[in-house]
Amino acid sequence: MQVFQVLEAAWKQEVFTGGVSTMETGTKLYISNLEYGVSNDDIKELFSEVGELKQYSIHYDKSGISKGTGEVVFLRQTDALAAIKRYNNVQLDGKPQKIDLIGANF
């Protein structure tokens, strides 16, 4: 019974328009083929030009060396899609970024 109440409460918090939820909580992009010197600040600066970010990070190994990958989470899915269109295969510090949509509505 408790699970049902939680689901019902979550459902009541969402606003539906034409059967589609207007409540978006984030859309995550995975960025690969980054030059190893690209920093969190670089990712924030670049992708915030497209839209509001919820999160952003470069992936590092145990010794603090960049893995050449990262993630950004946009508040709005439309901004995430615009970022893919704008930056996929575009060079950043001499290497073409590869950008994939890996999730929506976190």
N, C-alpha and C positions, 0 to 999 in steps of 0.2 A: 504494500500500500504506500509506503514511503517513497519508493521510486516513482510511482505514478504521480504523487504530489509534486515532486521535484520537476518532472517532465512537464506537468501541467503549468507550474509556475513559470518555467522557462518559456513555454509556448505563449503564455499570456504577456510576457515581456516583449516579445517580438511583434513588430507591426507588419502586416501583410497587405500588399497592394497588388491586386490582380493575381493572387496566388504566389507571388514572389516576395520573399522577405526583403525589407529595406534595411534591416539591421546587418551591417557588415562590420566584422570585427578585425579583419586583416587578411591580406593575401601575401603569401610568401614566395619569393623568388630565390632560386639557387644560382649563384654566379660562379663560373669556373674559368680556368685558363687565365687567371689574374697574374700579373707580374708580382713577384714575391715582395716587392717594396710597397705595394698598395696597402694603405692603412685603413683603419676604421673611419678616421676622419675623411679620407678620400672618398670612401663609399657613401658616407653620409652626405658630403657636399655634392657629389654627382647625382645621386638618386633623389635627394630632396628637391632638386630642380624640377622634378616631374610631379611630385605630390608629397603629402604628409607621410612620414615614416613612423611606424610604431617601434620597430627594432631594426638594428643593422649590426653585422659583425663579420669580421674576417676570421677564418678558421686557422688556428695555430696548433702545431704539434707540442709534445711535452716539453721540448726545449725552447719554445717560444718562436719557432721559425714558421713563417706563413706556409700553409699548404697550397696556396694559390686558389683558394675557394672562399666563398662567403655567402651570406644570406641577407636579404632585406625583406622586411615585412611592411607593406603599404597599408594604410588605414582603409583605402578604397581600392577595390578590384580594378576599376577603370584606370587608375593611376599605374597599377602594376602592369597591366596590359600595354599601356602607353610606354612604360619604361622598357619593356621587351622590344617593342617596335622601334624605339629610339636608339637603344644601346646594344642589342644583340648583334654580335659580329663586328662591333665598332671597337677600334683600338683604344686601349687605356694603357698609358705608359709603354706603348710599343707592342702590345699583345691584344688580339681580338677577344673580347669577352664573349663567353657563351652563357646565355641566360635562359633558365627554364622555370616555368611555373610549377611549384611543387605542392601548393596547398592554398586553400581559401577558407575563410571563416573560422579562425582559431578562437 
